[in-house]
Amino acid sequence: MQAQVSTSSSFQATNPAQISAHLGQARTELADRLKNLDPAARVAAMEFACIRYGGTFVDDKQSSRLFAEISVLGIYEQGADSEEAVANWIKAIDRMAQELAA
């Protein structure tokens, strides 16, 4: 079963503030969708998101590294394994949203 993660794909702006707002919205939407999935489905959905948005997903099981890394939508996180890296990415987005709301 392919986990589907999507955000609005038709976006055009030249104003940096608009780009920043759209990027923040895409991050929040992705994090919110990932929160509702079980850990294995989160990893699969994050891999799909990295492909879709041009990110990087380094799975600890598929490399010689002792940790996993994720970089998508301008946010980099790592963890002891892929599930932890995804959880850390979600936490980073939540912290950013809290800071922006304050």
C-alpha angles and dihedrals in degrees: 000000000000114000110225121216117175140164130179107300102191104079128145125171139139098190110098091219091056091047091049092048092049092048091050090050092050091050093049093047092050093047092048092051092047092052091064095056131084114252096263092048090047090057092049092047092049091051088053091048091051090054093045097047098034097254133144127251118184109184115207089222095054099049141045090252120111093222141040126246132201129186117174134145090006097304123113124196137160137195143177087266138003094270092053092046091054091047090050091050090053091048090051091054091048091051091050091050091050092050093049091049093051 
